Amino acid sequence: MTSTGTEEVIRALARFRLSDEGMHQRVRATASLGDNELRILQFLISRGRDGFDVKPSEIARELGISSASTTALLDRLERQGSVRRVSHPTDRRSILIAPTERAFGEVADIIDAYETRVAGAIDGLGDEGRRAVIAFLDAVAEAADEIASGPSTTRAMPQQRYASI
């Protein structure tokens, strides 16, 4: 049996997941993107802001997809005007992938607004609150990773109680 506090946290986590998915759906719809296409643009924008160039192989690793799937997604994004392929400055056999101004206009502004609001919420937590959130999210991610990796010996959660997870 769980305490009321546990159930409240589980409901809050479920609300976050639904809201986060809704935000991503809005971005995908606004920019006419699929889920992996949005993930590619987010990765490119983030890496670019950190000063790093991105090769297609890095995109494939980040998304956990094949090089053929990566090429197909990049072809679609290029036709759409969201990415461009550029020659590698030192390796003539290599290409780099860069987001276009269109991608920044359609995706980066929404992501930036979201990240700014999240950063404000984080700033309000204080050091102890941030440590608690990090520990909680790490534990939730570990639980998800364990379940995703195969059969578990732990007892399954009752469906009716946590169906919103």
N, C-alpha and C positions, 0 to 999 in steps of 0.2 A: 504494500500500500504506500502511495506517495503522499507527501504533505501538500497542503494547499500551495505553498511557495513553489514547490517543484512543478506542479501543474501550471501555475502562472508563468513560470519561466518557459516551459514547453510551449504554451500558447503564444508567448511573446516571440519565441524563435520561429514558430509557424507563421505568425503575422509578418515578421521580417522577411522570411523566405518568399511569401506571396508578394509583398511589396517590392522586394528586390527583383523578382521575376517580372512584375508589372512594369518597373522602370526599364528593364532590359527589353521588354516587348515594345515599349514606346520608342526606344532608340532604334530597334530593328525596323519597326514600321515606318518611322520618320525617314530613315536612310535606305529603306528597301533592302534590308540585309537579313541573311540567315544567322543562326546562332554562331556558327564557326566563323562566318565572315565578320561579325561584330567582334568576336574574340581576337581575330587577326588585327583588326583596326585598333582595338584597345592596346594590344601588345605593341604594335608599331608606334603608336602615339606615346606610350609610356617609355619604351626603349629610346625613342628619338629624343624625348625630353631629358632623358638621362645621358644623352650624348652618344648613344650607341647606334651603329648601323645594324641592319638585320638581314640575314641570309634566309632564303627559303627553308633550308634545313633546320634553322632555329625555330621557325614558325611550326614546322612539322613536329619537332620535339615538344614545344610549348603546348600544342593542342593534342598531342598524342595521336596523330594521324599519319598516314603514309605520305610519301613524297608525291605520289600520283594524285592523291586527294588534295594536297596542298597546292599543286600546280593548277588543278581544276578550279579551286577556290580563288587563287590569285588571278587566273585568266578572267573569271567572272568579275572580280573586283576591279581589274584593269579596264575591262569593257565598260563597266559602270562609271569609271572615272574616279575611283576611290584610292587606287594605288598606282604606282608607276615602278617599272623595273629600271634600275640604273646600273651602269657598269661599275664594277668594283674598282677603286682607284689604284690598287696595287696588284690585283690578281685578274688578269684578262679573261680567265676561264670562269670567273665567278660573277654573279649579279647580286645586287642588293635590292631590297623592297622598301619603298618609302610611301607614306600616306600623302595624298594630294591635299591641296587647300580645301577641296570639296569635302574630304573626309574630316578634316579638322572642323569645318563649319557645321557639319551635320552630327558629328559624334562627340568631338572634344568638348564643345560647349556644355552639352548635357552632362557628360561625365564630370567635368570640372565643377559644375554647380552641385552635383551630388557629393563629390569628394569634399567640397568646401563645407557643406552642411554636416557631413559625417565628422570632419575634423573638428568642427565646433562642438559637436556632441562629445567627442573624445576629450577635448580640452576641459569640459565641465566635469569630468570624472575624478580628477585628482590621481595621484600616483597609485594609491591602493586600489582604486576602482579600475584603473587601466590594467593593473596586474591581475585582478580578478577576472576581467573580461578576456584577457589573453589566455589565462589558464582555462576558462570555460570554453572558448572557441577552439583551443588546441585539443581539449578532451572531446568535443563534439566532432571535430575533424578526424581524430583518431578513431572514434567509434564508427564513423562513416567509412573510413578507409578499411577497417577490419571487416565490416559487413560486406563491402564491395569486393574484398579479396577472396571471399569464399565462405564455405559453411562455418557456422559458429557453434560453439558448445554452450553458449549462453541461452537462457530462456527467452523466447520471443516476447515482445511487449504485447499486451492485449490490444487488439485492433480498435475496439470501440473507444478506448480511452485516449489513444494517441493517433487517431486516424488523420489528424491534420498535420502531422509531421511530414 
